[in-house]
Amino acid sequence: MVLRTVNLSKRFGNRWAVADLNLAVESGQIFGFLGPNGAGKSTTIRMLLALIKPSRGTYEFFGQDARQLGIGVYRKIGALVEKPDFYLYLSAERNLKMLGELSGGVSSQRIDEVLEIVKLQDRAGDKVKNYSHGMRQRLGIAQAILCDPELIILDEPTTGLDPVGIKEIRDLIVSLAHDFG
């Protein structure tokens, strides 16, 4: 089990954005939230990533209570929360190098690997400002998998994409689960 929630809940004022969410996700599974705006999807993801604190309930990563694991567990988790943001005047390669350095260092070989996985290797040296929206989404996924995480959490990875772009991202997600667990 890579992720489990038990009665996970978040309240904003008098309104419950998430109420008593119970879920379990095993290694290699693809799990997605479907629902209208305001249903609590992003709020749940923000709780799991410790960006906001739950009002009640617990969650576990890799079979252990996240509160006991501390911040170190997030080295095993890659994430993309909503719209990815990068230094537009730098290349994809340079952006990933900087992000890798913030995570303790990533080899040039690994940067090349993730750019190949997301099909941006031919544009690695181009400035991100010249990327389409879909290319930026794929670069966001590259950033999420850069440190070879055991769990990837993606918040709305297909937002704003055309049908072809949506299919490309979905195929990429299936490939990540199949090829890398």
C-alpha angles and dihedrals in degrees: 000000000000097000134019131167126196117198090327109185140171127193126194108192107307094342127090107216090180123017125191098330114187119183141147127204123188128206113282094019124124111219123183137184117225122189146105125286110289095028093120101256097128092037089057092049091049090052092050091051092049091243090125130018121244117242089221141342132056141253133205134207119201092352097306132101107262091223090061094045094058127199093316091078089071089071085072094050128075118198144185113191113197113301116015115230127202141166098278096202092056128075123254089250093053092046091053091046091054093046090048091053090053088055094053100277137310126207123246086240091059091049089053090048095053092045088053092048091055092040097244099114092109091054098039093116096046120104112257090232086072093054123106119238091260092051090052090051090052090048087053089055089047088055090049093054096037096104093044096250126198091221129033121199116193122184112204097332093175099047112138095006126131119240092269091050091048091053091048092053093045091050089049091052091050089048092051091052094045100041101034105022 
